[in-house]
Amino acid sequence: MGLNYKTREMIAVGVAIGAGCKPCFEWHYNQCLKFGATKAEMQEVFDLARKIAPSSGVYDVIRKIQ
């Protein structure tokens, strides 16, 4: 197997942010938590996504969970 489930879901969170898909973000964020992602790991995902997609409409959702 290649990537583990947690890593795959963390990538999916970044893709959802880039796509501006709030329902996708929420689903994959919860999957990350289910597979053991820490708040620090998720913060890294958010920080990287902000550099790549600085105008995503998902940031209001992120602010609520931080």
N, C-alpha and C positions, 0 to 999 in steps of 0.2 A: 504494500500500500504506500502511496505517496504521502501527501499531507494528512495530518491528523484532523479530526473533526473540529477541534477548537480553532486551529489555524485556518481551516477552510471557512469557518463562520466569521472569523476576524477579517478575512479578505472580503467576504460577502458584505460585512458592515461597511467597509471602505467603498465598495462598489455601490452600495445603496446610497451612501452619502453623495458620491459623485453623480449618481443618477437623480438625486433629489427625491427619492422615493421614501416617504415617511413610513408607510406600512411595511415596506421591505426592511428598512432600518430597524424598526421596532422588533420585527420577527427575528432577524439575525442577531440583534443585540441580546435578546433573551436566550437565544440558542448559545451564544458565547458564554453567558453566565451559567447555563445548564452544563456546558462542557468544561467549566472551571476557570474561565478567564477572570483575571483579577481587575480591579478598578484601575490599577497602574497600567496594565496591558491595554485596557480599553482606551485609556487616556492617550497612549502612544498611537493607537489607531486614529483617534479623533485629531490629534495634532498633525499627523501625516496627511490625513484627508483634507484638513484645512489648507495645507500647503498646495495640494493638488487641485482642489475644487473649492476655492475660497468663497464662492457665492452660493453654495448649496442651500436649498430651502429646508434642509433637515436640521440646521444648527439650533433652531428654536427647540426642537425635541431634545437635542443633546444637552442644552442648558438646563432643561427640566430634570434630567437624570443625574447631573453632576453635583 
